[in-house]
Amino acid sequence: MKVIFISGAYRAPNTLEIEHNIRHAEAAAIELWKQGWAAYCPHKNTAHFDGICSDETWLEGNLEILSRCDAIYMLREWENSQGARAELHLAKEHNLEILFEK
């Protein structure tokens, strides 16, 4: 089974919008599991851990996990996320399969 990393915005101006981003990623993860992927959803893995570690620590950890995956799934509006842009860059460097949400 191939492992796919879900990439998209987590941060937002308020907790309601953060929760929306988490739920959006969660819905994508459910669909990807149904399609036969083993979906890793960082939004769910560290939901509401804000302030525990620096943003750099979260990004570094996510990039490490991504480097061990087979593919990346870019959520809509990923371009607005600095972390998602870095994740896509790493996916390209590692020649991972890249899928974009429609």
Backbone as CSV, one residue per row, in Angstrom:
resi,resn,N_x,N_y,N_z,CA_x,CA_y,CA_z,C_x,C_y,C_z
1,MET,0.856,-1.182,0.000,0.000,0.000,0.000,0.893,1.233,0.000
2,LYS,0.575,2.182,-0.855,1.344,3.410,-0.935,0.862,4.415,0.109
3,VAL,1.818,5.193,0.621,1.532,6.200,1.642,1.503,7.576,0.996
4,ILE,0.445,8.323,1.278,0.290,9.673,0.730,0.186,10.677,1.870
5,PHE,0.890,11.779,1.726,0.957,12.863,2.716,-0.007,13.959,2.277
6,ILE,-0.868,14.395,3.167,-1.832,15.444,2.848,-1.232,16.794,3.221
7,SER,-1.193,17.698,2.258,-0.552,18.995,2.434,-1.529,20.131,2.154
8,GLY,-1.562,21.080,3.056,-2.412,22.253,2.885,-2.345,23.121,4.126
9,ALA,-3.031,24.213,4.076,-2.986,25.182,5.178,-3.513,24.575,6.477
10,TYR,-2.811,24.831,7.552,-3.283,24.525,8.905,-3.586,25.843,9.615
11,ARG,-2.595,26.713,9.645,-2.744,27.990,10.361,-3.840,28.853,9.753
12,ALA,-4.444,29.673,10.611,-5.503,30.592,10.189,-5.612,31.687,11.246
13,PRO,-6.344,32.746,10.938,-6.445,33.875,11.878,-7.138,33.548,13.206
14,ASN,-7.977,32.497,13.230,-8.677,32.185,14.474,-8.926,30.682,14.569
15,THR,-9.366,30.239,15.750,-9.531,28.805,15.985,-10.628,28.185,15.131
16,LEU,-11.649,28.943,14.809,-12.717,28.421,13.962,-12.179,28.076,12.570
17,GLU,-11.355,28.946,12.013,-10.780,28.691,10.689,-9.732,27.583,10.738
18,ILE,-8.991,27.486,11.837,-8.055,26.369,12.002,-8.834,25.059,11.997
19,GLU,-9.933,25.028,12.738,-10.759,23.821,12.781,-11.300,23.488,11.389
20,HIS,-11.675,24.498,10.631,-12.126,24.271,9.251,-11.015,23.614,8.431
21,ASN,-9.780,24.102,8.565,-8.648,23.523,7.822,-8.411,22.070,8.224
22,ILE,-8.530,21.793,9.526,-8.355,20.419,10.005,-9.431,19.518,9.411
23,ARG,-10.672,19.958,9.429,-11.782,19.149,8.908,-11.667,18.943,7.392
24,HIS,-11.182,19.958,6.694,-10.966,19.835,5.245,-9.935,18.737,4.967
25,ALA,-8.821,18.762,5.701,-7.783,17.751,5.521,-8.293,16.366,5.925
26,GLU,-9.082,16.319,6.985,-9.657,15.060,7.438,-10.557,14.441,6.357
27,ALA,-11.396,15.251,5.734,-12.280,14.761,4.673,-11.459,14.209,3.506
28,ALA,-10.371,14.889,3.167,-9.501,14.402,2.096,-8.868,13.069,2.488
29,ALA,-8.433,12.956,3.742,-7.822,11.711,4.212,-8.800,10.545,4.105
30,ILE,-10.038,10.780,4.485,-11.054,9.727,4.397,-11.215,9.264,2.955
31,GLU,-11.300,10.198,2.026,-11.463,9.842,0.616,-10.246,9.087,0.090
32,LEU,-9.064,9.513,0.493,-7.848,8.841,0.031,-7.759,7.419,0.587
33,TRP,-8.143,7.225,1.842,-8.185,5.863,2.394,-9.152,5.004,1.597
34,LYS,-10.299,5.552,1.244,-11.289,4.809,0.460,-10.745,4.426,-0.914
35,GLN,-9.821,5.239,-1.440,-9.230,4.974,-2.751,-8.075,3.976,-2.674
36,GLY,-7.701,3.564,-1.461,-6.644,2.561,-1.323,-5.295,3.080,-0.875
37,TRP,-5.208,4.353,-0.566,-3.981,4.938,-0.042,-3.924,4.750,1.476
38,ALA,-2.730,4.729,2.029,-2.529,4.917,3.464,-2.257,6.411,3.611
39,ALA,-3.241,7.147,4.089,-3.153,8.616,4.116,-2.626,9.107,5.454
40,TYR,-1.557,9.901,5.400,-1.028,10.558,6.593,-1.528,11.999,6.582
41,CYS,-2.234,12.378,7.622,-2.845,13.699,7.713,-2.208,14.472,8.878
42,PRO,-1.196,15.306,8.607,-0.527,16.027,9.695,-1.467,16.958,10.452
43,HIS,-2.507,17.419,9.789,-3.490,18.294,10.445,-4.119,17.587,11.644
44,LYS,-4.393,16.303,11.491,-5.002,15.524,12.568,-3.955,15.059,13.574
45,ASN,-2.752,14.816,13.102,-1.692,14.304,13.971,-1.333,15.296,15.077
46,THR,-1.378,16.584,14.759,-0.984,17.596,15.748,-2.067,18.660,15.930
47,ALA,-3.309,18.272,15.742,-4.416,19.221,15.854,-4.398,19.940,17.199
48,HIS,-4.422,21.256,17.131,-4.495,22.132,18.305,-3.275,22.023,19.225
49,PHE,-2.131,21.634,18.668,-0.879,21.632,19.428,-0.203,23.002,19.356
50,ASP,-0.900,24.006,18.912,-0.348,25.341,18.681,0.430,25.841,19.896
51,GLY,1.619,26.384,19.618,2.435,26.987,20.662,3.318,26.021,21.427
52,ILE,3.160,24.723,21.217,3.967,23.746,21.957,5.401,23.723,21.432
53,CYS,5.539,23.834,20.114,6.844,23.875,19.454,6.830,25.035,18.465
54,SER,8.001,25.362,17.988,8.091,26.427,16.992,7.549,25.943,15.653
55,ASP,7.160,26.889,14.811,6.706,26.545,13.463,7.780,25.779,12.707
56,GLU,9.035,26.140,12.926,10.134,25.466,12.246,10.202,23.986,12.644
57,THR,9.934,23.696,13.923,9.953,22.307,14.387,8.859,21.500,13.705
58,TRP,7.646,22.066,13.613,6.548,21.365,12.939,6.906,21.098,11.487
59,LEU,7.417,22.117,10.798,7.744,21.955,9.387,8.851,20.923,9.205
60,GLU,9.879,20.993,10.025,10.979,20.034,9.916,10.478,18.601,10.121
61,GLY,9.625,18.404,11.111,9.069,17.072,11.356,8.202,16.594,10.206
62,ASN,7.363,17.483,9.686,6.508,17.103,8.564,7.322,16.784,7.322
63,LEU,8.382,17.547,7.076,9.228,17.261,5.916,9.919,15.911,6.065
64,GLU,10.309,15.560,7.278,10.925,14.249,7.510,9.931,13.127,7.216
65,ILE,8.710,13.277,7.712,7.687,12.263,7.444,7.399,12.195,5.944
66,LEU,7.247,13.344,5.310,6.975,13.388,3.876,8.062,12.670,3.081
67,SER,9.312,12.814,3.493,10.420,12.198,2.755,10.320,10.677,2.728
68,ARG,9.499,10.105,3.590,9.331,8.659,3.663,8.059,8.170,2.968
69,CYS,7.335,9.114,2.353,6.070,8.784,1.689,6.281,8.519,0.202
70,ASP,5.239,7.992,-0.415,5.255,7.709,-1.850,4.667,8.842,-2.674
71,ALA,3.812,9.648,-2.045,3.076,10.667,-2.787,2.667,11.797,-1.849
72,ILE,2.255,12.905,-2.465,1.727,14.044,-1.724,0.409,14.460,-2.371
73,TYR,-0.533,14.861,-1.522,-1.838,15.324,-1.986,-1.986,16.770,-1.557
74,MET,-2.056,17.653,-2.540,-2.127,19.084,-2.271,-3.592,19.521,-2.196
75,LEU,-3.997,19.987,-1.013,-5.356,20.490,-0.838,-5.547,21.790,-1.607
76,ARG,-6.800,22.099,-1.941,-7.087,23.382,-2.596,-6.496,24.525,-1.771
77,GLU,-6.059,25.545,-2.468,-5.491,26.764,-1.885,-4.186,26.506,-1.120
78,TRP,-3.485,25.432,-1.474,-2.210,25.119,-0.848,-1.199,26.252,-1.030
79,GLU,-1.371,27.016,-2.106,-0.421,28.090,-2.418,-0.346,29.131,-1.308
80,ASN,-1.390,29.224,-0.492,-1.439,30.212,0.590,-0.670,29.772,1.832
81,SER,-0.120,28.581,1.823,0.567,28.028,2.985,2.060,27.906,2.720
82,GLN,2.847,28.578,3.541,4.304,28.496,3.415,4.765,27.052,3.605
83,GLY,4.184,26.363,4.575,4.554,24.973,4.820,4.217,24.073,3.643
84,ALA,3.036,24.252,3.067,2.637,23.433,1.918,3.554,23.680,0.726
85,ARG,3.966,24.910,0.547,4.899,25.202,-0.559,6.218,24.473,-0.343
86,ALA,6.710,24.453,0.894,7.952,23.737,1.204,7.767,22.229,1.023
87,GLU,6.590,21.721,1.403,6.321,20.297,1.244,6.281,19.903,-0.230
88,LEU,5.649,20.720,-1.054,5.612,20.433,-2.482,7.015,20.454,-3.078
89,HIS,7.817,21.404,-2.660,9.201,21.494,-3.136,9.958,20.202,-2.805
90,LEU,9.819,19.735,-1.570,10.502,18.501,-1.167,9.972,17.305,-1.950
91,ALA,8.656,17.259,-2.158,8.068,16.158,-2.928,8.661,16.107,-4.338
92,LYS,8.830,17.268,-4.947,9.435,17.317,-6.280,10.883,16.852,-6.240
93,GLU,11.625,17.274,-5.219,13.029,16.854,-5.082,13.149,15.337,-4.945
94,HIS,12.186,14.718,-4.271,12.213,13.277,-4.028,11.441,12.485,-5.099
95,ASN,11.001,13.183,-6.138,10.262,12.536,-7.232,9.037,11.753,-6.749
96,LEU,8.335,12.327,-5.773,7.112,11.705,-5.282,5.977,11.960,-6.272
97,GLU,5.011,11.082,-6.281,3.798,11.304,-7.062,3.081,12.510,-6.445
98,ILE,2.589,13.410,-7.273,1.927,14.635,-6.787,0.507,14.663,-7.319
99,LEU,-0.441,14.754,-6.393,-1.853,14.844,-6.731,-2.409,16.164,-6.194
100,PHE,-3.318,16.767,-6.925,-3.915,18.033,-6.514,-5.418,17.867,-6.335
101,GLU,-5.952,18.391,-5.259,-7.390,18.358,-5.036,-8.079,19.206,-6.099
102,LYS,-9.176,18.713,-6.608,-9.922,19.430,-7.646,-10.970,20.321,-7.015
